[in-house]
Amino acid sequence: MPEVITIQAKTIDAAAVEIIGILEDTRKGNVIFVRGWNGFGASAALKAVAQRLKSSKSKFNRVIHVDCSLWKSMRALQKAVAEEVELPPSVMAIFDQQDEEDDFSGIDEGSRGVIEDIRTEIFIKLASSRFVVIFHNGSDEYIDLYECGVPVISFLSIKVLWTWHGRFEPDFHYSRSTEYDMESHTDVMVNYFHDDCIRDEAILEESKEIAAYIGIPEPYMNHIIVEKCIQYADALKHCSMFNWENWASNYFVCDGIIQGQGDTSAWGVADAVQRNISTKWLYSGSDDVIRRHMQCRLHDRLALVEHKKGLLPDDIGMVLSEATSCFILPDYNYYYYQLATIPDCIFQHSHSSKLCVLHLRCCSFSFESPPFLCCSKLRFLQLYSCTNILSDKHPSHNEDMSCFHKLWVLHLWDTNWYQLLSEEMMNFMADLRELRVELVKGWSISDLHGKFPSLVKVQVEEYLFYKEYHLPDLSSAHFLKTVILDSCVELEQVAPGVLPPMLESFTFGSFSSHTAKISSISFRGYSQLKSILLGGYLMRLQELDLSGTTVKIFDLRKVSAPNLKRLILLGCEKLCAILWPEKDKMTQVLEVLHINTIRSTSAAQANREEKTRDPIAAAGSSTIHVATAAELGISRHASFDFKWYISPRDTRILRSLEPVKNIEHSHVYMEMVSSPTSAATVADSEIAQAIWSLCKPDNYSYASDAFFQTDLQAGADNEGAISWMWDCPAIPTPTAQDLYVHIQDNQETKRGLLQKQHGNIEGINISADLPSRFIFNNARMLHVHDSSSITCITCPQGSFWRSLEWCRVERCPELRTVFRTVQQSEGASFCHQLSTFWASQLLKARYIWYWSAMRVFSCVNIVLLHLDYCPRLIHVLPLSESVDALPCLDTLEIVCCGDLREVFPLDPKQKEQKVIQFPKLRRIHLYELPSLRRICGSKMSTPNLENVKIRGCWSLRCLPSVSENNEKMPTVNCEKEWWDNLEWDGVEANHHSSLYENSHSSYYKAQVPRGTVLR
């Protein structure tokens, strides 16, 4: 148990002086907790201590003041500590990097923990100094600062001064385990002596502290306003009425406690008050003492009237005499509430003009002529379980229902006042900002009509309604930002065009036993929409379209939607993660998944949006437009569409596909390309224009860009490289069920599939946290082109590109290594199915395949191997010791790779010299490879060789052995001088010039020295 010290100070400053004395007393232990007066005044004292210690000499080298009274997370606490100890910017940048990482992992801000590297940095920074940490703990748990890196160790010269209190946080009963942690880790507890002076100042300082936190200058905010808000909430709390989260800001503004002017919005100020005041005081036992000793009084501003057995008190007139807020409620001591009849004359007094907030619960009155018609300043009307009394009286022309004209907030709960919800009244209430309708019988969201010029928020919870309907047209509500629909089970679809254009938040929930009929939800084109909350049993939901929204994390964890077939997220540039439901609530029939986080909606898509703006036309038809391949940018000539299409701004979003990887689809077709220079380029370009053209064999379409024409034109005979190049084979024919992944190597992408790293191959870091393995293992086609920053293509541990059949890499000037893998286990097979590899214009590439230990059985099924203009390439495909044949290789073509020394090097550990078999190799084309010494690290056997074309390979001294039994000898087209210098093993080894039919070009190019000729 901690030592309890009660200080006798009468002011906060005096308390700070005494606390400093306890801090500097080396006999008092390391950790000191300040309780204050019933929890109040502790935070103000800690701030005064920090100010005194920082402004004068003390026994501490460093004062670390961390205010986390408005609790966010352990990550936020650690960042506040790091800022106080002044860690360098390079270290502080880790916070942003890790926050971004957590965004893609779908970790909410409140669950983000400390960063170990930062923890180490803080520990090193503080371990050798004498310091004090002053900590305002706003969480519900005891926080051990050692977790953040603060070396709270008993034998070190450090102190921790902390409190749980602040922002009107009183003494509160925490859990037994929390109390135990606090007591076991705390050495001293400081209380204030129960003195009237310190008590009054402590409560006053709490209000001033909150006003300072809000940061809004007077007259719009001060401690008097804070105290009024607290008293207002406290008074309602005793009637079991007050919901701080839902209604606090509405009450404070509508009653006039908080006001705004000009650029200072009263609603913004009220929201800030609501965020910055702790709500635990509403449930504590010290609230009566607090209310009695506040300097400010509400006096008779708030009138609370309880009716018992349906009868109002006799003195109700006196109670309402000066009230600006009136609450008429049943006595909650009675189990059964009887309706109280509200007399017509109850508000017919001079004071009625002051009434701003009116709440009636379990009351009856005439809806035709309500008793509050004369309340012209009414801003907030709440009616709970109120009923109509039939009356012959109608509002006179003088009354003219003016009490509704300036209404800001209207809330009906189980009150069937249909006329008040009519289009006529909605248009009459031109200043209405918030409308909340709950459990009104026979009324649904489809009955809501009007212009809504000021409406900001709509919330509807429906009573059982047995009639199918569609969402009303809210497109004219230009200020409407929040729509909440609860239990709207008969709503069939949400279609674009009927929602408000500035919509920011949409919530749809169905937790009743009745099956929701919603089948299609589309938010296509709503660029301000950033929060979408779906919940409950949406058993008929088949289509979801969030295209063009700014949703960051799409959370489906509270949804049961087993029949979801189509999910479209095109142009969702902010999207980082999709959080799927639990396995038993997860869809198993997802047919279409389109994700594009790179580009904005194209002009064609915008036109489609305009066409669906007509709510009548939208009704009765599917609202989801499944983009065609051409619209996705795959090809304008596509004969069919990819139903699974992923185009991420950052490849880390591919982690979100892990839960759906088992949903049936065949293969992954993957393309990587540089980011566009502008949005216009993106919208008008074909993202994967080559994809479908690659379905057909074509001549080498980039040759004119790849080489200097002088090197390729071989004179009048036209025997240069262009005429020799074979076609690139077509890609494996995709099916509609295959997944197409299009990746842009955005310059901002620092981790993930595209590793941007300057330096040599040894300096490239292989990230262990890469996208899902199934993307790599199911990839059938890989096309990487026109990338200005990619340096290598990596894959995570356990991934082997096992399904890759076709790979084409071209025009990537920074690429150092095409494939680099982490060290694989013995016998692992890498790119086992790869049949076509085509690389072009990789100006800095030194390796195609690179691994530190060549123990993998790799690329044994390759059919065509083509490389051109890779001037720094050293070797191509290393062969492990276990490989003694490339049984499928048909064509080997390498052009203009000046540094290439060997195509198939062997493992240097290999001791025996053996013959590598190439049983199907028919064609060899080698052009301008001056450093090439040999094709393979061992002797080659090519019994079916048909054609050899070689130019400019002056260091090559050997050709493969061939079969002497072939009906037709292989032809060799080469320079005569080169042919004459070849070395042979003899006829008996099937390696002799007589086994070849050679021809020499009439165009002769002599061997030239490499490098610069000095003159």
N, C-alpha and C positions, 0 to 999 in steps of 0.2 A: 504493500500500500504506500502511496506517496505521502510525503510530509505535507500537512495542510498549514498554510500561513495566511492569517487574516490581517490585512493592512488597514490602517486607520485613516487613510487619506480621505479628504473631503472634496477633492477635485481630480479630474483626469490627469492633469499635469503632475500633481502631487503623487498620484498612484504610479505614474511613469518613473518618477525619481526612486520610489521605494522598490519597484520591480528591477530597476537597474542595479540597485544595491544587492538584491538577491542574485542577479545574474553574475555579478563580479565576485560573489562569495564562493570561493573554490570548494567550500564544504557542503554546498547545497546540491551537488549532483549536476548532471548534464542537461536533463530535459525538464523544462518548467512549463506547466499548464496554467493559464490564466482563466479563471471562471468569471470574475467580475461580480456584479450584483445581479443575481438570478440570471446570469448569462449576458447581461447588458453592460456596456462600457468596457468590455474586454478588448474588443477590436480597436476602439479609439485609443486605449492605453498602449497597445502594441504599436500603433502608428506613431504615437508620441515618443515611445522608446526608440524606435528606429530613427526618427528625426533627430533626437538628442544624440544618439551614438554616432550618427553620420556627420553631424555638424560640430562635434567636439572630440577631443582626444579621449580615448578609452583604453581599456586593457585588450581590446580586440583589434586585430589587424584589418579585418574585413567584416562588414555588416551586410548580410544577405536578407533582404526583405521580400518575401513572396506572399502576395495576396491572392489566394484562390478561394475566397469566400463565396464567389459564384462558381461553383464546381463544374468542371468540364470533363477532365480525364487525368489519368496519371501522366499521359504524354504532355498535356498542357502544363501540369505542375513541373515536370522535368524541364520543359522549355523555359518556364519562368525562372527556374534556378539557373539554367545555362545563361540566360540574359543577364542575370545579376552578377554571375562570376565572369562575365565578358569573354565567353569563348569566341574564338576567331570566326569570321564569316564562313570560311570553308567548312567548319564543323557545324555551325548553325544551319547551313544549307542541307544537312542530313535530315533535319526535321521535315522540310518540305518534300524531300525525296521519299522519306518513309511514309509521310501522309499520303502522297500520291500512290505509293505502293499499296497502302491499306485501302485506298479508294478502289483500286482494281481487285482487291481481295474481298470487297464488300463489307469491311469492318466499320461499324458506325463509330462516330467520334467519341462517344462516351466509353467505348470499350478499348480504346487504343492505349497500349501500355508503354513502358519506358523503352528506350533504345539502348542496347548494351554498349555500343561504341561511345555514345554520349555519356553514359554512366561512368565509363572508364576515364573519359576526359575530365569530368567534374571531380572525380575522386583524386586524380593526379593534381589538379589545380588547387584543391583545398587541403590535401593531406599534410602539407608541411606548414600550414598557417594556423594562427589562432583566430577563430572566427565565431560569430553568432548567427544563427538562422532564426529569423522572425517569421513565423508561418501562420497564415490564416487558413484553416482547414474547413472548406465548405462541404466536404463529403459526409456521408453517414458512417464512415469507417475510420478507425485509427490508421494513420498513414505513417509508415516507417520511412523516413527520408533517406535511409541507407539504400532503399530500392532505386532512388533517383541518382545515386552516386555521392550523396553527402555522407562523409565519413563520421557518422554518429557513433563514436567508439569511446568507451568510458575513460580510457587512459590518455586520450588526446585532449588538447586544450580547446575544446569546442563546447558551445552551448546551443540549445534549441529552446526557443521561447515560442509557444504556440497557443492557439485557442480554437475551439469549435464555433465560437460565437461571432456575431456580426450580421448586418442586414436584418435586424430584428430576429435573430436566432436566440431563443431563450434556453433555459435549462430544458433538456428534452430527454426522455427515457430511451436510450439507445439499446440495442440488443445486448444480451448478457455477454456474448463473446467480444463485442466491441468494447464494452465497459471493462472487461477483463484485460484486453490488449492495452487499453489506455492506462489502466492502473499499473500493469506490470512493466510498462516501458517509461513511465513518468516518475520523476524523482520528487517533484514539488508541485503542489496545487495552491494557487493564489486566489483567495476570495477577498471581496470588499466587505468592510464592516457595514452593517445595516444602518446607515446614516441617511437622513433625509436629503442632505446636500449632495452626496455622491449619487444617491438614487436618482434625483431629479436631473442631474447633469448627465448621468449615464444614459437615461432615456432620451434626453435631448440630443446627445451626441450620436445615438443610433439613427435618429431622423436626419441629422445633418450629414452623416456619413452616406446614407442612401441618396440624398439629394446630390452629393458630390459624385457618387458613382454614376448617376444618370447623365451628368455632364451637360445639363441644359441650364442656361443662365436665368436669373430672375428677370421678369416676374413670373415666368412660366413654370419655374420649379424652385422650391425652397423647402426647408424642413417643416414649415407650417402645412404645406400641401401634402407632404408625406404623412404627417400625423392625421390629417383629415381622412386620407385614404385608409389608413390603418383603423381608425375609429369606425369608419363606415363599414369596412369588412367585418370588424369585430362585432358590431351590432347585429349584422345579418347572420353571423355564425351561430348566435344563440337561438336563432329560429330554425336551425337546420336547413337553411335556405341557400346559403351562399356557395357558389362554385367559382373559386378564384380563377381557374384557368379559362373558363368559358365566358364569364361575365364581368370580371373586375374592371377592365378598361372601359366597357360600355357604361357601367354605373358611374365611374369617376368622371367621364366626359359629359354624359347626359345630365347628371346632377349639377354640373358646373364647377365641381371641385377643381378639375383640370381644364384649362382653357388654352387656346392657341391663337396665333395671329400671324398673318403673312406666311413666311416660309416655315414657321414652327407649327406643325400640326398637333392639335390636341390629342388626336388618336395616337400619333407617334409617341408623344410624351407619356400617355397612359400605358401604352405597351411597354415602354422602358421602366415605368414604375412597377408594373406587374412582374417583369423579369428580374428586377433587382431586389425585391423584398422576399425574404424567406417566408414560407407558409407554415412552418412548424409552430409559430406562436399562436396560430388559430386553434391548435389542439393542446396547448400547454395549460398548466394550472396557474400561471402567473399573469394571465391576461387581465384579470380584474384589477390587480395592482397597477399594471401598466396603464390601463384606461383612466384610473383615478388620478394619476400623476402626470399625464400629458398636459403641456401648457395650452394646447389648442383644444377647443370644445366644439362639438357639432351642435350643441344645444338642442333646439327643437327642429333642426333641419330634416332629420330622418324620423318619420312616424311609422311605428310598428304597431299594428292593430290586430289582435287575435279575436276571432269570433268563436264562441262556445255554443255547441248545440244549435248552430245556425243563427245565433243572436249576436248583434254588434254591441259593444259597450255604450253606455249612455253618454259618456263624455267624449265621444268620437269627434265632435265639433271642436272641442278645445285641443285635442291631440293634433288635428290637421291645421290648426290656425296659421302656423308659419312654415309648414313642411314643404320642402322641395322634392322629397321622395316619400312615397306612401306605399306601405306593404300591408295588405289586408289578407290575413292567413288564418287557417283553422288552428285551434289549440291542439298541439301535437300530443298532449297528454291523453287525448281521447282516441280510442281505437277506431271508431267510426266517425267520419267527418260528415256533418250535415251542411248542406248548402246554405249560405247566408245571403239573404236578399239585400241588395244595395239600393237604398232609397234614392229616388230621383234628385232629391235636394241635397245629398250629402256633400257635393262639391259646389253648391250654388252660393258661394261666399266670395268676398273680395280676395281671399287668400288663394282661390283656385287658379289665379293667373300665375302663381309662383310654381305650381306643381310641374315638375319635369320628368319624374320617374314614377310610374304607377304599376304596381304588381297586385293582381287580384287572383286569389286561389280559392277554389271551391265556393265560388260566388255565383249568384244568378241576377240578371238584369236584362233590360230590354235591348236587344241588338239593334232594333230600329231606332231607338233613341237612348243611347247609353248615357249614364249619369255624368260622365266626364267630358261631355261635349263642350263645356265652357272652358276647359283647360287648354287654352290656346298655346301655352308654352310646352306642352307635352312633347318629350323627345324619346322616351322609352316606354313602351307598353308591353307588359307581360300578362298573359291570361292563361291560367292553369285550371283545367277542369271547370270551366265556367259554362253556364247554360243560359239559354234565352228564355225570357218571360214575354209571352205574347202581350202586345200592347197596341192600343189604337193610336197612341201618340207617335207623331213623326217629327223629325227635326224641322224646326222652323227655318224660313229663309235667312233669318238673322244668324242662326247657329251655323247652318251650312256645313256641318261636319268639319269645321276648321281645326279641331284638335288633331286631326290626322295629317293636316297639310304640311306641318313642319316635323313630322315624326322621323327619327333617325333609325330606331331599332324597333322591330315588331316581332314578338314571339308568341305563337299560339301553341298550346299543348292540350290536346283532348278538348278542344273548344271548337265547335262546329259553326263558326261564324263565316259562312260562305260569301256573303256580300262583302266582307272586309277583304277577302282574297280575290275579288272580281277584278277584271281588267280595268274597269272604270276607277276603282279605288286605288289600284296599283299606279295608274297614271296620275291620280290625284295626289298621292304621296310622293311627290317629286324629289324630296330630300332623303328618302329612305335609303340607308346604307346597308342594313343587315336585316334579312328576313329569315326567320326560323319557324318552320311549320312541322309539328309532330303529332301524329296519331289523330288527325282530323278525319272523321269517318266520311267516306264517299268522295274524298278529295285526293287527287294525285298530282304529281309534278307536271303532268300534261295539261292540267287546268291553270297553270301559271302563265299569264299573258300580260304584256305591258311593254312600255318603252324603257323603264328602269334607268333613268338618266344618271342616278347617283348610286345605284346599288353596287356594293363591294363584295358581299358575301350572301350566299343562299344555302340554307341547310334544310333538308326535307327528310323526315322519317314517316313513312306511310303506315296507315292502318291497313288491314287486309282489304285488298282491292281486286275484284275479280273481273277485270276488263283490261285487255291488252292495249298498250298505248305506246307512243313515241315521245321522245324528249321535246319540249316546246322550243320554239325559236327564241334564243337568247342573244342572237348576234347583234342586236341593237344596244345591248347593255355594255357600253364601251369601258366602264370602270369596274365591271364585275370580274374579280380575280379568284374567288374561292367558291366552288360548288361541292356540296356534300350531299350524297344521296344514300339513305339508309333504308333497307327493307323495301326498296322499290322493285318488288319481285315480278311485277307484270311488265316492266320496261323491257322491250325486245332488243333495242340497239341504241348506241350512242353514235351519231353520224356527224362527220365534219360539216361545218356550215351552220349548225344550229347553236353551237357553243359560243360564248363571248370571245371576241378577238384577243383580249388581253388576259385570258385565263392563265393563272399561275399554279393553282392547286385544284385537283379533282379527286374526290373520294367516293368510292362505291362499295357498299357492304351489304351482304345478305346473310345474316346469321340465324334467321328464323327457320322453322321446320318446313316452310313452304319452298319449293324449288324455284329459284330465280329463272326467269325466261330469257334473260339477256344472252344473246348469241354473238353479238358483234359490237366491238368498241373501237372507235377510230378517233385519234387526235391528230391526224395528218395535217401538218402545216401550222400548228399552234406553237409558234416559236418562243413564247413566253412561259409555256407550261414546263415547270420544273419539279412538281411533286404530284405523283400519281399513286394513290393508295387503294388497292383492291383487297377485299377480304370476304371470307365466308364461302358458302357453297354455290359456286357458279358452274353447275353441272352441265349447262347447255352452252357455255361459252366456247366458241370455236375460233374466233378471229380477234386479234389484237393488233392495232396499228398505232405506233408512237412516232411515226416518221416526222422529222422536222422539229421535234420537241427538244428541250434542254434538260431532260432528266439525266441525273448523274448516276444514281443507283436505282435500278428498277427492281422493287422488292415484291416478290410474289409468294413469300413464305406463309402469308396468312390466307392464301387462296387455295381452294380445292377446285381445280378445273381439269378433270381427267380427260375431257374431250377437246382440249385446245388443239387445233390443227394448224393454224397459221399465226405466226408472230413476225411482224414487220417493224423494223427499226432502221429506216433509211434516213440519212442526214442527221443522226443523233450525235452531234459532235462532242457533247459533254459526257456521253455514256461511258462509264467505267466498269460496271458490273451488273449482272443479272443474278438475283438471288431467287432460286427456284423453291417450290414447295417441297415438303417432305415426300419421301419416295411413294408412300401410299396415296398421296394426293396429286402426284406428278402425272402430267400427261404422258401417255404412251403411244399417242397417235399423231404426234407433231409431223406434219407433212411439209410445211413451208417455213423456213427460217431465213429471213433476210436481215442482215445487220450491216450498216454502213455508218461508221463514225467519222468519216473523212470529209465528205462533201455535203453541201447544202442541197436542198431539193432542186431538181432541174426544172427548166422552164416547162417541159412537158408535164411534169408532175404538178407544177403550179396550175397549169391549165386544167388538169383533172380536178384539182381542188375547187377551182371556180365552178366547174360543171356540177359539183356535188353541193354547192352552196344552197341550192334549193331544197329546203327540208322536205317538201312534198315529194320531190323526185327521189330523194334519198330514202324516204320511208318505203319499207317493203322490199328493199333490195339490199344486197350485201354492201357494207360500207368499206370493206377492205379491198383495196386495189393491189393485187399481186403483180409486182413489177415483172415485165418481160425481161429477157436477157439483154435486149437492146437498151431498155431503160436503165438497167443496172450497169450498163457500160460494157457488157460482155461482147456483144457483137450485134450490129444492125441486121446481119444476115443469118442469125441463129435459127435453126430449124426447130429447136425446142428450148425450153428454159431450164436453168438450174433452180431447183426448189430450195436448195440450201446454198445460201450466198453470204459470205462474211468478208467485209472490207474494213479492217480496224485502223484507227488512227494510231493506236498503240497495241501491240500484240498481246499485252497482258490481259486484255479483255477475253482472249481465247480461253482463259481459265474458267470463265463462266460457262463454257460448253461442256465441261467435265461431267456435270450431272446428266446431260442429254446424249452423251457419247454412245450409249447403248441403244438409243432409238435407231431403228434400221436405216442405214444408208450405206452405200457401197464403198466409194472411194472419195478421196480429197483431191481436188484440182487446185493447185496453189500458184499464185502469181505475185511477184514482188517488183515494185517499181518506185521511182522517186515521187516525192510530193509534187503536186501541181504548183505552178507559180501564182495562180489566182483562182478564185472561185469560178470565174467565167470559164477558165480552161477546164476545170473539173466538170462543170455542168454540160459542156458541149463536146467533150472528148469521149472516146470509147475507152473505158478503163482497161479492158483486156481485149483490145481490138484484134490482137494477134491470135487470141485463143481459138476462135473458130476458123480463122484462116489456117491455123496450124493443123486443123483436122484433115487438110489435104496436103500431100507432098508438094513442095514448091522449090523453085530454084533459090539459091542463097540470095535473099532479098537485100542484104545489107553489104554486099561485097563492095559496091561502089563507095561506101563510106568507110570501109575498113582499111583499105590499102591505098597507097599512092598508085595512080594510074600507070606511072612509069615502071613500077615494079610488076604490074599485072599484065600489061600489054606486052606480049612477046613478039612484037614485030608483025610482019605480014602474015606469018604462019598462024597467028592467033593461038599460040600454045601457052598462054599465061595461066595463072591460077584460076581465073574466073571460068574459063572454059573447062577446066578440070574438075571443078567442085561438084560433088554429088548432092542430090537433094536431101534436105532434112526430112526424115520420116514423119508421117502424120502422128499426132498424139493419139493415145488410146481413146476410142470413141466413148464419150461420157454418156451417162443416162440421167434422166431427170431426178433420180434419187441421190445422185452424187453431190458432194459438198464442194462448192467453189470458194476458195479463200483468196482474197486479194489484199496484199499488204503493201502499204506505202512506207518507205523508210524515212518517215518524218524526221527532220533535223532535231526535233525536240526529244525524240525517242532515245533514251539513254540506256535502256535495258530491254531485254526481250529477244526476239528472234533475230533482229538486225543489230549486230554489235558494231557500234561506231567507235573505233579506237585507232588512234594514230600510232605509228611505230611498226616494228617488225612483227612477225608472227608470234614470237615468244611473248610479246607484250599484250596480246589480246586476252581479255578475261572471258572465260566461258561461264555464263551465268547459270547457276544451278536452279534458278527459279524461272523457268521458261514456260511457254504455253503447254497445254495438255498434250501428253504423249500421243494420244490417239490421232491428233492432227498430223504428226510426223509419221507415225506408223501406218496410217491409212492413206498418206499422200501418194497418188498415182502419177501425177504430173507436177512438175515444178518449173516455172518460167520466171527467171529473174532478169530484169532488163532496165536500162536507163536509170540506174541508181547512182547518185552522186556521193553517197556517204557510206554505204555498206562495205564492211571490210571482211566479213566472213559469215557463213551460214552455219549456225550451231543447232544442236538438238540436245535435249536433256538426257540425263543418265537413264539408261534403259530403253532409249529410242534408237532405232537403227535404219529409219527410212525403209522399212522392210517391204513396203508395197510400191515403192517408187519405180516406175517403168520408163519415164521420159523426162529428161532434164535439159533445159536450155538456159544458158547464162550469157548475157551479152551487154556490152556498153556499160560497164560498171568500173569507172576509172580508179576508184579507191579500193577495190577488192584485192586483198592479199592472198586469201585462201578461200576456195569455193566451199568445201566441206571440211569442217574441223570438228572432231568428236572428242568427248571425254574418253578416257581410257576404258575400253570395254573388257569384258571378261573373256577368258580363254574360249575359243570356238565360236564367239559371237559373229553373226553375219551382218555386214553393213551393205546397204543398197543391193541386196541379193537379187532383186528382180529387175534391176536397171538394165534396159536394153539400148536406150539412145541417150548419149551425152553429147551436147553441142555447146561449145564455149567460144565466144567471139569478143574481141576488143576489150580484154581485161588487161589494162596497161600496166598495172602494178602487181598482178597475180604472180606468185612464186610457186604455189602449190595448187593442185586441183583437189586432191585428197591428202589430208595430213593427220597423222596421229603419232604420238611419241613411241608407242610400242606396237609394232606391226604384228599383232597376233590375231587379226580378224580375217575371216574368209569373205572377201569383198568383191562386189561387182563381177562375179564370175559369169553372169549371163549377159554381159554387155554385147551388143550387136554392132552398133556404130559408135565410134569415138572420133569426134571432130573438134579441132581447135584451130582458131586463126587469130592472128595479131595479138598474141600474149607475149610481148617481147621479153619479159623478165621471168617467164616460167622456167623452172629448173627441172622438174619431172612431173609426170602425170599421175599414174596409178601404181603405187607401191604394191608389190606382191608379197604376201606373207609366206613363211616357210612351208605352210601346208598347201599352198597353191602350186600345182604343177601343170595347169592348163587353163586357158580361157576358151572354153568349148564352143561358145556362140559367136565370138567376134568375127564379123564379116568385113567391115570397112574400117580402116585406120587412115585418118586424114588430118594432117597438121600443117599449118601454113603460117609463115612469118612469125616464128617464135625464136628470136635471136639467141636467147640464153639457154634454150632447152638442151640438156645434156643426155637425158635418158627418158624414154617413155614409160617403161615398166621396170623400175629399179627393184632389186631384190633386198630382202632383209639382210643387213650386213652380218647378222649372226649366223646366216646360213653357211655351212661348211662345205657341203657337197655341191659340185657343179652338175646340174642336171639340165635336160632339155625341156623347155616349156612348150607344150603342145598348143597349137592354134589350128585345130582341124577344119574350121569353116572359114578361115580368113581368105578372102578372095581379092581384096583391093587394098593397096597401100599407096597413099599420096602424101609426099613430103616435099614442102616447098619453102625455100629460104630458111633453113635451119643450120646456120653456120657452126654452132657449137655442139650439134648432135653427134655423139660418139657411137652410140649404139641404140637400137630400138628397145632391146630387152637386156636385163642384167645377166641373162644366161642365153645359151643357144636356143634358137627358135626352130620349130618344125611346122611348116605350112604346106601340107600335102595338096591342098586345093587352091593354092594361090593362082590367080588369073592375070592380074594387072598390077604393075608397079610404075608409078610416075614420080620422078625425083628431080628436083632442081635446087641448086644452091646449098647442098648438104655436104660440104667439102670435108668435114671431119668424120663422116660416116665411112667405115671401111668394110662393112659386112652386110650381106643380105641374108634372109632366112634360108634354111634348107628346104628343098621341095621334093616332090615325088618324081621318080624317073619313069613311072608307069602311066603318067598322064598322057591322054591322046594328043593334047595340045599343050605346048610349053607356055609357061607364063611369060608375058611380054614386059619388057622394061624400057621405059622412055626416059632418057637421062642425058647428061653431058658426057661426051666421049672421054674427056680427061678424067672425070670421076670414075667412069666404068673401068678404065685401064688401071686404076690404082686400088681396086677392090681386092680383098684377101679371101681365099677359098680354102676349105678343108679337104676337098677332093671329091671325086665321083662316088667313091665307096660310102661317103657320108651324105650323099645326095646334096652336096653343096659344091657346085662347080658352074662356071660360066656357060658351059655347054648345055646346061639344063634350062637356060633362059633364052628367050628370043629378044635380043636387044635392038633398039633403034635410037638414033641420035637426032636431036632437033637440028633443023637447018638454021634456026636462030641460036647462036652460041653466045653465052655470057661467061666471060672468064672469071676465075676466082679473084675477088678483091679483098684487100686487107681490111680488118675491122678496126674501128676507131678513127681518130682524126689524123690526117696526114699533115705533118708540120712542114712548112716551106720556109 
